[in-house]
């Protein structure tokens, strides 16, 4: 079974408000087995548009990634980060377990 991932890009306008969102998302992330692979950090954007913050979260499966997003606890957390607190782009994507180059 392939893992699932959230790829999020955002701009945070209200850090204190965003901290409330982070505290609220801890419960559903733990429940669905989330693991941060990227959480902010230094980056380059050689092509396309960017936002100031990038996050990649790994889940044990694509279904877990979808389940977390659709859970009542995460939906409640989202309300804490809606504009004007933060602007976000989010993709939920299935991992790839196929042949690799080389």
N, CA, C and O atoms as a printed pandas DataFrame, in Angstrom:
     atom_number atom_name residue_name chain_id  residue_number  x_coord  y_coord  z_coord
0              1         N          UNK        A               1    0.835   -1.177    0.000
1              2        CA          UNK        A               1    0.000    0.000    0.000
2              3         C          UNK        A               1    0.884    1.247    0.000
3              4         O          UNK        A               1    1.804    1.364    0.810
4              5         N          UNK        A               2    0.602    2.161   -0.901
5              6        CA          UNK        A               2    1.382    3.390   -1.003
6              7         C          UNK        A               2    1.072    4.338    0.140
7              8         O          UNK        A               2   -0.057    4.402    0.628
8              9         N          UNK        A               3    2.086    5.069    0.556
9             10        CA          UNK        A               3    1.894    6.102    1.557
10            11         C          UNK        A               3    1.137    7.265    0.935
11            12         O          UNK        A               3    1.034    7.384   -0.286
12            13         N          UNK        A               4    0.612    8.118    1.804
13            14        CA          UNK        A               4   -0.056    9.334    1.354
14            15         C          UNK        A               4    0.713   10.534    1.862
15            16         O          UNK        A               4    1.404   10.456    2.877
16            17         N          UNK        A               5    0.592   11.642    1.158
17            18        CA          UNK        A               5    1.328   12.855    1.514
18            19         C          UNK        A               5    0.438   14.073    1.402
19            20         O          UNK        A               5   -0.435   14.153    0.537
20            21         N          UNK        A               6    0.674   15.014    2.289
21            22        CA          UNK        A               6    0.142   16.366    2.128
22            23         C          UNK        A               6    1.317   17.228    1.704
23            24         O          UNK        A               6    2.381   17.190    2.321
24            25         N          UNK        A               7    1.123   17.991    0.665
25            26        CA          UNK        A               7    2.103   18.991    0.254
26            27         C          UNK        A               7    1.399   20.335    0.393
27            28         O          UNK        A               7    0.459   20.639   -0.342
28            29         N          UNK        A               8    1.865   21.124    1.335
29            30        CA          UNK        A               8    1.207   22.397    1.635
30            31         C          UNK        A               8    2.179   23.553    1.460
31            32         O          UNK        A               8    3.360   23.457    1.794
32            33         N          UNK        A               9    1.655   24.637    0.931
33            34        CA          UNK        A               9    2.418   25.878    0.808
34            35         C          UNK        A               9    1.540   26.981    1.363
35            36         O          UNK        A               9    0.346   27.034    1.066
36            37         N          UNK        A              10    2.113   27.852    2.158
37            38        CA          UNK        A              10    1.282   28.888    2.754
38            39         C          UNK        A              10    2.014   30.159    3.091
39            40         O          UNK        A              10    3.243   30.219    3.132
40            41         N          UNK        A              11    1.213   31.168    3.331
41            42        CA          UNK        A              11    1.684   32.450    3.828
42            43         C          UNK        A              11    0.935   32.720    5.127
43            44         O          UNK        A              11   -0.295   32.736    5.151
44            45         N          UNK        A              12    1.674   32.930    6.190
45            46        CA          UNK        A              12    1.082   33.168    7.506
46            47         C          UNK        A              12    1.127   34.665    7.788
47            48         O          UNK        A              12    2.193   35.280    7.757
48            49         N          UNK        A              13   -0.052   35.252    8.067
49            50        CA          UNK        A              13   -0.141   36.681    8.360
50            51         C          UNK        A              13   -0.263   36.943    9.858
51            52         O          UNK        A              13    0.110   38.015   10.337
52            53         N          UNK        A              14   -0.783   35.969   10.594
53            54        CA          UNK        A              14   -1.018   36.131   12.036
54            55         C          UNK        A              14   -0.413   34.925   12.753
55            56         O          UNK        A              14   -1.069   33.893   12.890
56            57         N          UNK        A              15    0.837   35.051   13.211
57            58        CA          UNK        A              15    1.544   33.916   13.814
58            59         C          UNK        A              15    0.861   33.431   15.089
59            60         O          UNK        A              15    0.831   32.226   15.338
60            61         N          UNK        A              16    0.320   34.319   15.891
61            62        CA          UNK        A              16   -0.365   33.893   17.124
62            63         C          UNK        A              16   -1.608   33.071   16.781
63            64         O          UNK        A              16   -1.868   32.054   17.423
64            65         N          UNK        A              17   -2.368   33.493   15.791
65            66        CA          UNK        A              17   -3.521   32.727   15.339
66            67         C          UNK        A              17   -3.104   31.392   14.745
67            68         O          UNK        A              17   -3.772   30.380   14.955
68            69         N          UNK        A              18   -2.007   31.386   14.006
69            70        CA          UNK        A              18   -1.507   30.159   13.385
70            71         C          UNK        A              18   -1.074   29.139   14.437
71            72         O          UNK        A              18   -1.238   27.935   14.240
72            73         N          UNK        A              19   -0.527   29.614   15.539
73            74        CA          UNK        A              19   -0.128   28.714   16.625
74            75         C          UNK        A              19   -1.332   27.967   17.187
75            76         O          UNK        A              19   -1.197   26.823   17.620
76            77         N          UNK        A              20   -2.500   28.589   17.189
77            78        CA          UNK        A              20   -3.732   27.917   17.644
78            79         C          UNK        A              20   -4.102   26.787   16.680
79            80         O          UNK        A              20   -4.524   25.711   17.103
80            81         N          UNK        A              21   -3.941   27.042   15.398
81            82        CA          UNK        A              21   -4.182   26.007   14.387
82            83         C          UNK        A              21   -3.216   24.838   14.581
83            84         O          UNK        A              21   -3.631   23.679   14.538
84            85         N          UNK        A              22   -1.944   25.129   14.790
85            86        CA          UNK        A              22   -0.934   24.085   14.984
86            87         C          UNK        A              22   -1.278   23.237   16.207
87            88         O          UNK        A              22   -1.170   22.012   16.160
88            89         N          UNK        A              23   -1.687   23.873   17.294
89            90        CA          UNK        A              23   -2.070   23.131   18.504
90            91         C          UNK        A              23   -3.284   22.254   18.238
91            92         O          UNK        A              23   -3.349   21.127   18.731
92            93         N          UNK        A              24   -4.247   22.749   17.468
93            94        CA          UNK        A              24   -5.476   21.992   17.202
94            95         C          UNK        A              24   -5.259   20.847   16.224
95            96         O          UNK        A              24   -5.981   19.851   16.282
96            97         N          UNK        A              25   -4.274   20.961   15.319
97            98        CA          UNK        A              25   -4.097   19.879   14.351
98            99         C          UNK        A              25   -3.274   18.720   14.914
99           100         O          UNK        A              25   -3.181   17.668   14.282
100          101         N          UNK        A              26   -2.685   18.896   16.078
101          102        CA          UNK        A              26   -1.855   17.834   16.659
102          103         C          UNK        A              26   -2.649   16.546   16.897
103          104         O          UNK        A              26   -2.141   15.453   16.649
104          105         N          UNK        A              27   -3.875   16.668   17.370
105          106        CA          UNK        A              27   -4.682   15.468   17.667
106          107         C          UNK        A              27   -4.991   14.657   16.401
107          108         O          UNK        A              27   -4.706   13.460   16.374
108          109         N          UNK        A              28   -5.565   15.263   15.349
109          110        CA          UNK        A              28   -5.823   14.441   14.158
110          111         C          UNK        A              28   -4.542   13.943   13.482
111          112         O          UNK        A              28   -4.531   12.846   12.924
112          113         N          UNK        A              29   -3.462   14.734   13.523
113          114        CA          UNK        A              29   -2.217   14.259   12.930
114          115         C          UNK        A              29   -1.726   13.002   13.653
115          116         O          UNK        A              29   -1.299   12.043   13.011
116          117         N          UNK        A              30   -1.787   13.008   14.962
117          118        CA          UNK        A              30   -1.362   11.826   15.717
118          119         C          UNK        A              30   -2.281   10.645   15.427
119          120         O          UNK        A              30   -1.813    9.527   15.212
120          121         N          UNK        A              31   -3.578   10.892   15.421
121          122        CA          UNK        A              31   -4.560    9.838   15.185
122          123         C          UNK        A              31   -4.378    9.155   13.831
123          124         O          UNK        A              31   -4.592    7.949   13.712
124          125         N          UNK        A              32   -3.984    9.915   12.813
125          126        CA          UNK        A              32   -3.848    9.360   11.465
126          127         C          UNK        A              32   -2.413    9.029   11.082
127          128         O          UNK        A              32   -2.139    8.731    9.919
128          129         N          UNK        A              33   -1.495    9.075   12.041
129          130        CA          UNK        A              33   -0.126    8.633   11.803
130          131         C          UNK        A              33    0.724    9.588   10.987
131          132         O          UNK        A              33    1.623    9.151   10.270
132          133         N          UNK        A              34    0.456   10.887   11.083
133          134        CA          UNK        A              34    1.203   11.881   10.311
134          135         C          UNK        A              34    2.642   11.993   10.806
135          136         O          UNK        A              34    2.929   11.855   11.995
136          137         N          UNK        A              35    3.530   12.248    9.854
137          138        CA          UNK        A              35    4.940   12.465   10.173
138          139         C          UNK        A              35    5.455   13.581    9.277
139          140         O          UNK        A              35    5.390   13.485    8.052
140          141         N          UNK        A              36    5.969   14.646    9.899
141          142        CA          UNK        A              36    6.481   15.778    9.130
142          143         C          UNK        A              36    7.807   15.401    8.474
143          144         O          UNK        A              36    8.733   14.946    9.146
144          145         N          UNK        A              37    7.891   15.591    7.162
145          146        CA          UNK        A              37    9.133   15.419    6.421
146          147         C          UNK        A              37    9.767   16.773    6.145
147          148         O          UNK        A              37   10.991   16.903    6.126
148          149         N          UNK        A              38    8.936   17.768    5.933
149          150        CA          UNK        A              38    9.378   19.154    5.728
150          151         C          UNK        A              38    8.437   20.021    6.551
151          152         O          UNK        A              38    7.220   19.846    6.508
152          153         N          UNK        A              39    9.008   20.950    7.296
153          154        CA          UNK        A              39    8.179   21.847    8.114
154          155         C          UNK        A              39    8.863   23.209    8.146
155          156         O          UNK        A              39    9.635   23.519    9.053
156          157         N          UNK        A              40    8.559   24.011    7.134
157          158        CA          UNK        A              40    9.241   25.294    7.004
158          159         C          UNK        A              40   10.620   25.058    6.426
159          160         O          UNK        A              40   10.797   24.220    5.542
160          161         N          UNK        A              41   11.579   25.787    6.918
161          162        CA          UNK        A              41   12.957   25.579    6.493
162          163         C          UNK        A              41   13.335   26.374    5.261
163          164         O          UNK        A              41   12.500   26.987    4.595
164          165         N          UNK        A              42   14.606   26.337    4.990
165          166        CA          UNK        A              42   15.210   27.054    3.871
166          167         C          UNK        A              42   14.782   26.424    2.555
167          168         O          UNK        A              42   14.675   25.201    2.463
168          169         N          UNK        A              43   14.536   27.241    1.533
169          170        CA          UNK        A              43   14.179   26.692    0.227
170          171         C          UNK        A              43   14.549   27.661   -0.884
171          172         O          UNK        A              43   14.726   28.858   -0.659
172          173         N          UNK        A              44   14.660   27.120   -2.074
173          174        CA          UNK        A              44   14.827   27.877   -3.314
174          175         C          UNK        A              44   13.580   27.626   -4.152
175          176         O          UNK        A              44   12.971   26.562   -4.045
176          177         N          UNK        A              45   13.198   28.576   -4.972
177          178        CA          UNK        A              45   12.034   28.432   -5.848
178          179         C          UNK        A              45   12.443   28.785   -7.275
179          180         O          UNK        A              45   12.104   29.859   -7.770
180          181         N          UNK        A              46   13.184   27.871   -7.948
181          182        CA          UNK        A              46   13.722   28.201   -9.262
182          183         C          UNK        A              46   12.677   28.311  -10.370
183          184         O          UNK        A              46   12.960   28.893  -11.417
184          185         N          UNK        A              47   11.475   27.765  -10.165
185          186        CA          UNK        A              47   10.432   27.850  -11.190
186          187         C          UNK        A              47    9.070   28.023  -10.542
187          188         O          UNK        A              47    8.829   27.500   -9.454
188          189         N          UNK        A              48    8.183   28.746  -11.194
189          190        CA          UNK        A              48    6.805   28.901  -10.745
190          191         C          UNK        A              48    6.667   29.834   -9.556
191          192         O          UNK        A              48    7.615   30.503   -9.143
192          193         N          UNK        A              49    5.466   29.854   -9.025
193          194        CA          UNK        A              49    5.134   30.714   -7.888
194          195         C          UNK        A              49    5.484   30.009   -6.580
195          196         O          UNK        A              49    5.612   28.786   -6.532
196          197         N          UNK        A              50    5.636   30.794   -5.536
197          198        CA          UNK        A              50    5.920   30.194   -4.232
198          199         C          UNK        A              50    5.142   30.913   -3.141
199          200         O          UNK        A              50    4.524   31.953   -3.370
200          201         N          UNK        A              51    5.187   30.344   -1.978
201          202        CA          UNK        A              51    4.672   30.956   -0.760
202          203         C          UNK        A              51    5.813   30.913    0.248
203          204         O          UNK        A              51    6.852   30.305   -0.008
204          205         N          UNK        A              52    5.621   31.550    1.377
205          206        CA          UNK        A              52    6.726   31.691    2.329
206          207         C          UNK        A              52    6.976   30.453    3.183
207          208         O          UNK        A              52    8.052   30.320    3.767
208          209         N          UNK        A              53    6.007   29.545    3.266
209          210        CA          UNK        A              53    6.154   28.375    4.128
210          211         C          UNK        A              53    5.775   27.123    3.339
211          212         O          UNK        A              53    4.769   27.112    2.631
212          213         N          UNK        A              54    6.586   26.065    3.463
213          214        CA          UNK        A              54    6.340   24.794    2.779
214          215         C          UNK        A              54    6.341   23.665    3.797
215          216         O          UNK        A              54    7.165   23.633    4.710
216          217         N          UNK        A              55    5.400   22.734    3.625
217          218        CA          UNK        A              55    5.273   21.605    4.549
218          219         C          UNK        A              55    4.975   20.354    3.735
219          220         O          UNK        A              55    4.158   20.387    2.815
220          221         N          UNK        A              56    5.640   19.245    4.074
221          222        CA          UNK        A              56    5.323   17.933    3.507
222          223         C          UNK        A              56    5.090   17.000    4.690
223          224         O          UNK        A              56    5.948   16.849    5.560
224          225         N          UNK        A              57    3.913   16.378    4.704
225          226        CA          UNK        A              57    3.539   15.463    5.784
226          227         C          UNK        A              57    3.278   14.091    5.175
227          228         O          UNK        A              57    2.538   13.961    4.200
228          229         N          UNK        A              58    3.895   13.074    5.761
229          230        CA          UNK        A              58    3.728   11.690    5.303
230          231         C          UNK        A              58    2.699   10.989    6.187
231          232         O          UNK        A              58    2.692   11.162    7.406
232          233         N          UNK        A              59    1.833   10.196    5.558
233          234        CA          UNK        A              59    0.855    9.370    6.257
234          235         C          UNK        A              59    1.088    7.910    5.874
235          236         O          UNK        A              59    1.658    7.637    4.818
236          237         N          UNK        A              60    0.661    6.972    6.709
237          238        CA          UNK        A              60    0.897    5.555    6.400
238          239         C          UNK        A              60    0.245    5.093    5.101
239          240         O          UNK        A              60    0.683    4.113    4.500
240          241         N          UNK        A              61   -0.812    5.804    4.662
241          242        CA          UNK        A              61   -1.497    5.442    3.423
242          243         C          UNK        A              61   -2.191    6.679    2.855
243          244         O          UNK        A              61   -2.377    7.680    3.546
244          245         N          UNK        A              62   -2.565    6.584    1.590
245          246        CA          UNK        A              62   -3.330    7.649    0.952
246          247         C          UNK        A              62   -4.671    7.817    1.658
247          248         O          UNK        A              62   -5.135    8.938    1.862
248          249         N          UNK        A              63   -5.291    6.695    2.031
249          250        CA          UNK        A              63   -6.579    6.760    2.733
250          251         C          UNK        A              63   -6.439    7.479    4.070
251          252         O          UNK        A              63   -7.331    8.236    4.454
252          253         N          UNK        A              64   -5.343    7.260    4.784
253          254        CA          UNK        A              64   -5.117    7.955    6.059
254          255         C          UNK        A              64   -4.956    9.450    5.827
255          256         O          UNK        A              64   -5.455   10.256    6.612
256          257         N          UNK        A              65   -4.262    9.828    4.754
257          258        CA          UNK        A              65   -4.082   11.246    4.429
258          259         C          UNK        A              65   -5.426   11.908    4.155
259          260         O          UNK        A              65   -5.685   13.010    4.638
260          261         N          UNK        A              66   -6.284   11.241    3.383
261          262        CA          UNK        A              66   -7.624   11.768    3.116
262          263         C          UNK        A              66   -8.472   11.780    4.382
263          264         O          UNK        A              66   -9.183   12.747    4.655
264          265         N          UNK        A              67   -8.391   10.699    5.149
265          266        CA          UNK        A              67   -9.173   10.593    6.383
266          267         C          UNK        A              67   -8.841   11.693    7.367
267          268         O          UNK        A              67   -9.734   12.256    8.000
268          269         N          UNK        A              68   -7.562   12.003    7.498
269          270        CA          UNK        A              68   -7.145   13.068    8.402
270          271         C          UNK        A              68   -7.751   14.394    7.972
271          272         O          UNK        A              68   -8.319   15.117    8.790
272          273         N          UNK        A              69   -7.632   14.715    6.690
273          274        CA          UNK        A              69   -8.157   15.985    6.203
274          275         C          UNK        A              69   -9.665   16.087    6.443
275          276         O          UNK        A              69  -10.162   17.140    6.843
276          277         N          UNK        A              70  -10.377   15.011    6.201
277          278        CA          UNK        A              70  -11.834   15.020    6.307
278          279         C          UNK        A              70  -12.354   14.798    7.716
279          280         O          UNK        A              70  -13.562   14.873    7.942
280          281         N          UNK        A              71  -11.470   14.525    8.672
281          282        CA          UNK        A              71  -11.914   14.260   10.044
282          283         C          UNK        A              71  -12.519   15.510   10.683
283          284         O          UNK        A              71  -12.114   16.629   10.369
284          285         N          UNK        A              72  -13.478   15.321   11.568
285          286        CA          UNK        A              72  -14.072   16.470   12.268
286          287         C          UNK        A              72  -13.033   17.301   13.028
287          288         O          UNK        A              72  -13.135   18.527   13.066
288          289         N          UNK        A              73  -12.040   16.651   13.631
289          290        CA          UNK        A              73  -11.021   17.398   14.375
290          291         C          UNK        A              73  -10.186   18.286   13.456
291          292         O          UNK        A              73   -9.892   19.428   13.809
292          293         N          UNK        A              74   -9.799   17.779   12.281
293          294        CA          UNK        A              74   -9.009   18.622   11.381
294          295         C          UNK        A              74   -9.868   19.714   10.769
295          296         O          UNK        A              74   -9.404   20.841   10.594
296          297         N          UNK        A              75  -11.099   19.402   10.444
297          298        CA          UNK        A              75  -11.980   20.429    9.891
298          299         C          UNK        A              75  -12.179   21.577   10.889
299          300         O          UNK        A              75  -12.294   22.736   10.492
300          301         N          UNK        A              76  -12.218   21.250   12.180
301          302        CA          UNK        A              76  -12.302   22.296   13.214
302          303         C          UNK        A              76  -11.005   23.104   13.254
303          304         O          UNK        A              76  -11.042   24.322   13.423
304          305         N          UNK        A              77   -9.853   22.434   13.099
305          306        CA          UNK        A              77   -8.563   23.128   13.111
306          307         C          UNK        A              77   -8.463   24.101   11.932
307          308         O          UNK        A              77   -7.941   25.206   12.084
308          309         N          UNK        A              78   -8.958   23.697   10.768
309          310        CA          UNK        A              78   -8.896   24.554    9.582
310          311         C          UNK        A              78   -9.509   25.922    9.865
311          312         O          UNK        A              78   -8.989   26.947    9.425
312          313         N          UNK        A              79  -10.597   25.929   10.587
313          314        CA          UNK        A              79  -11.297   27.189   10.866
314          315         C          UNK        A              79  -10.409   28.178   11.616
315          316         O          UNK        A              79  -10.631   29.387   11.545
316          317         N          UNK        A              80   -9.405   27.673   12.333
317          318        CA          UNK        A              80   -8.497   28.540   13.088
318          319         C          UNK        A              80   -7.437   29.194   12.212
319          320         O          UNK        A              80   -6.816   30.173   12.626
320          321         N          UNK        A              81   -7.220   28.671   11.011
321          322        CA          UNK        A              81   -6.173   29.225   10.148
322          323         C          UNK        A              81   -6.701   29.888    8.878
323          324         O          UNK        A              81   -5.919   30.350    8.048
324          325         N          UNK        A              82   -8.004   29.936    8.727
325          326        CA          UNK        A              82   -8.563   30.592    7.549
326          327         C          UNK        A              82   -8.152   32.061    7.514
327          328         O          UNK        A              82   -7.838   32.646    8.550
328          329         N          UNK        A              83   -8.154   32.661    6.313
329          330        CA          UNK        A              83   -7.822   34.076    6.232
330          331         C          UNK        A              83   -8.680   34.878    7.215
331          332         O          UNK        A              83   -9.873   34.609    7.354
332          333         N          UNK        A              84   -8.099   35.831    7.876
333          334        CA          UNK        A              84   -6.830   36.477    7.583
334          335         C          UNK        A              84   -5.616   35.841    8.252
335          336         O          UNK        A              84   -4.515   36.375    8.122
336          337         N          UNK        A              85   -5.770   34.707    8.974
337          338        CA          UNK        A              85   -4.630   34.101    9.677
338          339         C          UNK        A              85   -3.591   33.599    8.687
339          340         O          UNK        A              85   -2.409   33.916    8.818
340          341         N          UNK        A              86   -4.020   32.814    7.688
341          342        CA          UNK        A              86   -3.074   32.252    6.716
342          343         C          UNK        A              86   -3.793   31.929    5.411
343          344         O          UNK        A              86   -4.993   31.654    5.392
344          345         N          UNK        A              87   -3.032   31.970    4.329
345          346        CA          UNK        A              87   -3.468   31.523    3.006
346          347         C          UNK        A              87   -2.721   30.230    2.716
347          348         O          UNK        A              87   -1.498   30.192    2.848
348          349         N          UNK        A              88   -3.419   29.172    2.326
349          350        CA          UNK        A              88   -2.764   27.878    2.095
350          351         C          UNK        A              88   -3.173   27.263    0.766
351          352         O          UNK        A              88   -4.296   27.439    0.295
352          353         N          UNK        A              89   -2.235   26.540    0.178
353          354        CA          UNK        A              89   -2.485   25.642   -0.946
354          355         C          UNK        A              89   -2.145   24.252   -0.428
355          356         O          UNK        A              89   -1.101   24.066    0.198
356          357         N          UNK        A              90   -3.004   23.277   -0.678
357          358        CA          UNK        A              90   -2.766   21.915   -0.182
358          359         C          UNK        A              90   -3.089   20.909   -1.269
359          360         O          UNK        A              90   -4.132   20.983   -1.918
360          361         N          UNK        A              91   -2.169   19.959   -1.457
361          362        CA          UNK        A              91   -2.392   18.816   -2.339
362          363         C          UNK        A              91   -2.270   17.568   -1.476
363          364         O          UNK        A              91   -1.325   17.437   -0.698
364          365         N          UNK        A              92   -3.218   16.658   -1.612
365          366        CA          UNK        A              92   -3.133   15.348   -0.962
366          367         C          UNK        A              92   -2.866   14.360   -2.083
367          368         O          UNK        A              92   -3.638   14.258   -3.036
368          369         N          UNK        A              93   -1.758   13.629   -1.957
369          370        CA          UNK        A              93   -1.291   12.817   -3.085
370          371         C          UNK        A              93   -0.832   11.433   -2.619
371          372         O          UNK        A              93   -0.291   11.273   -1.525
372          373         N          UNK        A              94   -1.060   10.460   -3.466
373          374        CA          UNK        A              94   -0.617    9.097   -3.204
374          375         C          UNK        A              94    0.862    8.963   -3.555
375          376         O          UNK        A              94    1.315    9.474   -4.579
376          377         N          UNK        A              95    1.604    8.273   -2.697
377          378        CA          UNK        A              95    3.013    8.038   -2.944
378          379         C          UNK        A              95    3.229    7.069   -4.097
379          380         O          UNK        A              95    2.289    6.425   -4.563
380          381         N          UNK        A              96    4.461    6.970   -4.549
381          382        CA          UNK        A              96    4.836    6.135   -5.674
382          383         C          UNK        A              96    5.758    5.026   -5.191
383          384         O          UNK        A              96    6.781    5.290   -4.560
384          385         N          UNK        A              97    5.391    3.782   -5.492
385          386        CA          UNK        A              97    6.200    2.634   -5.090
386          387         C          UNK        A              97    6.783    1.895   -6.290
387          388         O          UNK        A              97    7.232    0.758   -6.144
388          389         N          UNK        A              98    6.786    2.502   -7.458
389          390        CA          UNK        A              98    7.227    1.831   -8.672
390          391         C          UNK        A              98    8.727    1.894   -8.904
391          392         O          UNK        A              98    9.512    2.209   -8.010
392          393         N          UNK        A              99    9.086    1.586  -10.119
393          394        CA          UNK        A              99   10.482    1.535  -10.552
394          395         C          UNK        A              99   11.102    2.930  -10.437
395          396         O          UNK        A              99   10.473    3.940  -10.753
396          397         N          UNK        A             100   12.343    2.950   -9.979
397          398        CA          UNK        A             100   13.079    4.210   -9.831
398          399         C          UNK        A             100   14.176    4.292  -10.884
399          400         O          UNK        A             100   14.621    3.265  -11.396
400          401         N          UNK        A             101   14.611    5.494  -11.210
401          402        CA          UNK        A             101   15.689    5.643  -12.203
402          403         C          UNK        A             101   16.986    4.991  -11.731
403          404         O          UNK        A             101   17.255    4.885  -10.534
404          405         N          UNK        A             102   17.753    4.572  -12.676
405          406        CA          UNK        A             102   19.097    4.149  -12.372
406          407         C          UNK        A             102   19.333    2.725  -12.317
407          408         O          UNK        A             102   20.458    2.296  -12.062
